[in-house]
Amino acid sequence: MNFQDLKREIKSIISENDKSIDERLLGICQLLEEHIDYYNWVGFYFKNGDKDELRLGPYVGAPTDHTIIPFGKGICGQVAVSNKNFVVPDVSAQDNYIACSITVKAEIVVPIFVNGENIGQIDIDSNTADPFTEQDERFLEYVCKKVATIIPVETYIY
């Protein structure tokens, strides 16, 4: 399935209003992990209330101990601070990398914005070295924009 086909599927999952937000997010994770062979762990992290940390949301892949990540720590924590995509072609070359599995070779993290505020991110680990292209980035930005439409704004207003 190519990115255009996946976009249609994402749109369909997002519009399933009879399902909870977490069910839809899990559906997106399952879709991406199943149809993109180098997406080996796919998950969402969200800002944890008014704390400067992220909490793990729905995901597919190997279990992780990293259910809470402080802002600034690891790739996800850095994206929470920088508000920018972070593509890591080789995780072993990153000083501030939190290892989830010895099989992970690369990672991409793209923030989710609601009303201009970074409220979370999609995180993808790959067991393939340097697999992510600009097309992956643009596609994941699309996914994050769609996800932002179902996140209740009041969840992140303090």
Secondary structure as UniProt FT lines:
FT   HELIX           3..14
FT   TURN            17..18
FT   HELIX           21..35
FT   TURN            37..38
FT   STRAND          41..47
FT   TURN            49..50
FT   STRAND          53..60
FT   STRAND          68..70
FT   TURN            71..72
FT   HELIX           74..82
FT   STRAND          86..88
FT   HELIX           91..93
FT   TURN            95..96
FT   TURN            102..103
FT   STRAND          106..114
FT   TURN            115..116
FT   STRAND          117..126
FT   HELIX           134..148
FT   TURN            149..150
FT   HELIX           153..156
//
